[in-house]
Amino acid sequence: MDILDFIYSRRSIRKYKKEEIKDEIITELLKAAMAAPSAAGKDPWRYIVIKNKSTLKTIAEGLPNGNFIENAPLGIIICGDINCAHANELSYLLQDCAAAIENLLLAANILQLGCCWIGVHPRKDRISFIQNLFNLPDNIIPVSCISVGYPDERKEPRTRFNKDYVHIEKW
């Protein structure tokens, strides 16, 4: 096994088995997410863990590209606290949350779970939907939603490496 296979084999999975995910595994996913780098060590990320089927169905109805989350045993909403972001800057908040999301996705793959990153930010309608659904305080900005479950589909490992996108020493 190539040492980077855990990265190449991370794929967006949208079909899940009905098997429940144990709380210990959810904790490991969140620990991995929170091991991400953060600008000035501010850790602005915040998480909403959803197992309730009715709530997952509501999320599926409100996120146009995320209807499959209804059939996932778990959803995780990643938000950022703007008051905790480095210099209270949205850009730092988004970068920190994106790093945490990627850590979560990679950890899920290592734990033989499937995930799919469902974008929320910067779509104002999606942001408002999540804010209203979870009654978020004004300082909490929803960034994304992740569907999580044991995969019921298989996708081949791959990379989208393109040497034309790489510039050495100059543009």
N, C-alpha and C positions, 0 to 999 in steps of 0.2 A: 504494500500500500504506500503510495506516495505521501509524503509528510503533509502536503498541502491539499490532499483529497477532501479533508473536512471543510475546506473553503470551496473547492470546485463543486462539491456535491451539495452545497447549500442551494436549494432551489425553492421557488415559490410554490407551495403546496396548497391546493384549494379543496381537496377531498380528504375527509377524515373518517377514521373508524369511530365508533361510538364509545370507545374505551375512555374512562375518566382519567384525568391526570392527577396524580397524588400531590398533596400539599407540599411534601418535601421536594418534589421536582420543581414545582412552581417557585419555591424559595430559591432553589439553585439557579433557575433562569433569572430571577431578579438579582441575585448576588452577582451573576455574570454580567448582567446589564450595568450594575452599579460599579463594576470594576473598570468601566470605560474611562478614558481620559476626559478631563473637564477643564475648561479655561479657568485658570487661577484656582483650581480645586473647589469650585463653587457648588458643584453637584446640584444643578437646578431641576433635575428630573424628578418627576412624581409619577406614580403608577396607580391605575385602577384595574383591579383583577376582577373579571366577570366570569362566573360559572352559570348563572341563572339563565335558563333557556329563553325565557320570555324577554329578558334584557338583550340577549344576543340576537334574538329575532328583531327587536326594535332597532338595534344598531344596523343590522342587515338592511332594514327598510330605509334607513337614513343615510347610508353611505352607498352611493350608486355603483361603485366598483367593488363593494365588499359584501355582496349578498350571500356569499358562501360562508360567512362567519356564523350564520344561523345554525349551520350543521357542525360547527367546531365545538369541542367540549370546553374550550377556554378562549377568552378574549382578554387582551391586555391593552389598555389605553395608556399611551405614553404622553405625558403632559410636561410642561416646564413652568416653573415658578419664576416669572420675570423679576420679581423682587430679589431672587437669589442668583440670577444670572450675572456673570462677570460684567461689571459696569452697567448692570440692568439693561443690557443690549440684547435685542431679539436675535441677532445673528449668532451671538455666542450661545444663547439658549438652544437654538436650532441645531448648531453644530454639536453641542454636548448631547442633546437628545438623540441625534442621528448616530453618534458613536455608541451610545447605550443600546439603541435599537439593533445595530449590527452585532454587537456583542451578544444580545439576547438571541438573535437569529442563528448565530454560529453555535451558541451553547445548545440551543434546541436541536440543531442538526447532530451535534455530538451525542446528545441524549436520545437520538433516534426519534425525535419529534419532527413534525412538519409545521411550517409557519408560512404566513404571507403578510407582508407589510402593506397595510391599506392606508393610503395617504389621507390626511385630514388637513393639515396646514399646507398651503396658504389659502385654501378655498374657504371664503367667508361663510358660505352656507353650511359647510361641514363643521367648521369651528363652532358656529352658533348652535348647530344641532347637538354636538357633544356637550357644549357648555350648558345648554338647557336641560338635556337628558340627565346629566349628573349634578346639576345645580352648582357648577364650579364658581368659585370666587373670581373676581375680576383679574387677579394677578396670575391665575392658572390658565395656561394656554395649551389646548390640546394639539399635539403634533401628529400623532398617528395612532392607528389601532392595529394590533397584531392578532391574527387568528392562529390558534395553536391546537394541535392534536396529533394523534398517531396517524401517519400518512396512510391513505387508502388509494394512493397512486404513486407511481415510480417515475422519476425523471433522471435521465443520464447526467452525470457530472459534466461540467463544461466551464469554459472561460470565454469571455468576449474580448480577449486580448486582440488589439489591432495595432500593429507597429506604426501605422500612419498617424496614430494619435500621440506618438511619443516623439519628443524633440530633445536632442542631446546638446547641451551647452548653449543653444540658441534656438530661436523659433524657426 
